[in-house]
C-alpha cells in the first residue's frame, strides 16, 4: 500500500476546552439553554472532523519528500492561500452565531 494512503503513526486526540458556564458558546443558536448532550455532540463532531483534517495535513506534509514530483514556490503559495481562505470561511461560520445573538438582543428603548 502506498505511503500516501497510510494513516499517521500516532495522532493525539483533540480536546475542546470549556465549562458548563461557557457551554452556551458552543451549542446550536436555536437552543436557549445548552445541555450536556448538545455540548458533548458538538465536541464529538468537531473532534472527529479535526482529526480527519489533521490526518490529511499529515499526508500533505509528505508530498515534498516524494520522488518524481516538482513544484514551484507559486504552487505552494496557491495551496496555502486556498487553505487559509477556507479556514477563514469556516471560522466566520462559527463566529456568525455570536454576531446573530447580539443582533437578536437589540434593545428598542427609544427615548425622546
C-alpha positions in Angstrom: 0.0 0.0 0.0 1.3 3.5 -0.8 2.6 5.8 1.9 0.0 8.4 0.8 -2.9 6.2 2.0 -1.5 5.0 5.3 -2.6 6.8 8.4 -0.2 8.7 10.6 1.7 6.6 13.1 0.3 8.5 16.1 -2.3 11.2 16.4 -3.1 12.9 19.7 -6.8 13.2 20.5 -8.2 16.7 20.1 -10.0 18.1 23.1 -12.2 21.1 23.1 -11.9 23.1 26.3 -14.9 24.5 28.0 -17.0 24.5 31.1 -20.7 24.4 31.8 -20.6 28.2 32.1 -19.1 28.6 28.6 -21.1 25.8 27.1 -23.6 28.2 25.7 -21.0 29.4 23.3 -20.8 26.0 21.6 -24.4 25.0 21.0 -26.8 25.5 18.2 -28.1 29.1 18.2 -31.7 27.9 18.1 -31.3 26.4 21.6 -31.7 28.7 24.6 -30.1 26.5 27.2 -27.2 24.3 26.4 -27.3 20.7 27.7 -24.5 18.3 28.4 -25.8 16.3 25.5 -25.6 19.2 23.0 -22.1 20.2 24.2 -20.9 16.6 24.0 -22.3 16.3 20.5 -20.5 19.4 19.4 -17.3 18.2 20.9 -17.6 14.8 19.3 -18.3 16.3 15.8 -15.6 18.8 15.9 -13.1 16.4 17.4 -13.7 13.8 14.7 -13.5 16.3 11.9 -10.4 18.0 13.3 -8.8 14.6 13.5 -9.6 13.9 9.8 -8.2 17.3 8.8 -5.1 16.7 10.9 -4.6 13.3 9.1 -5.0 14.9 5.7 -2.5 17.7 6.6 -0.1 15.0 7.8 -0.3 13.4 4.4 0.2 16.8 2.7 3.5 17.2 4.6 4.8 14.0 2.9 4.3 15.3 -0.6 7.6 17.3 -0.8 9.5 14.2 0.1 8.2 12.2 -2.8 10.4 11.4 -5.8 9.4 12.4 -9.3 7.5 15.5 -8.4 8.3 19.1 -8.9 6.6 22.3 -7.8 7.2 26.0 -7.6 7.0 28.5 -4.8 3.9 29.9 -6.6 2.3 26.4 -6.4 3.0 26.3 -2.6 1.6 29.9 -2.2 -1.6 29.0 -4.1 -2.1 25.9 -1.9 -1.7 27.6 1.4 -3.6 30.8 0.3 -6.5 28.5 -0.5 -6.3 26.6 2.8 -6.1 29.8 4.8 -9.2 31.2 3.0 -11.1 28.0 3.7 -10.2 28.2 7.4 -11.2 31.8 7.5 -14.6 31.0 5.9 -15.1 28.1 8.4 -14.2 30.4 11.4 -16.7 33.0 10.1 -19.5 30.4 10.2 -18.7 29.7 13.8 -18.4 33.4 14.8 -21.6 34.3 12.9 -23.6 32.6 15.7 -22.4 35.1 18.3 -23.0 38.1 16.0 -26.6 36.9 15.4 -27.2 36.6 19.1 -26.0 40.2 19.6 -28.4 41.4 16.9 -31.3 39.4 18.4 -30.7 41.2 21.8 -31.0 44.7 20.3 -32.8 47.0 22.8 -35.6 49.1 21.2 -35.7 51.6 24.1 -36.4 54.8 22.3 -36.2 58.0 24.4 -37.4 61.3 23.2 
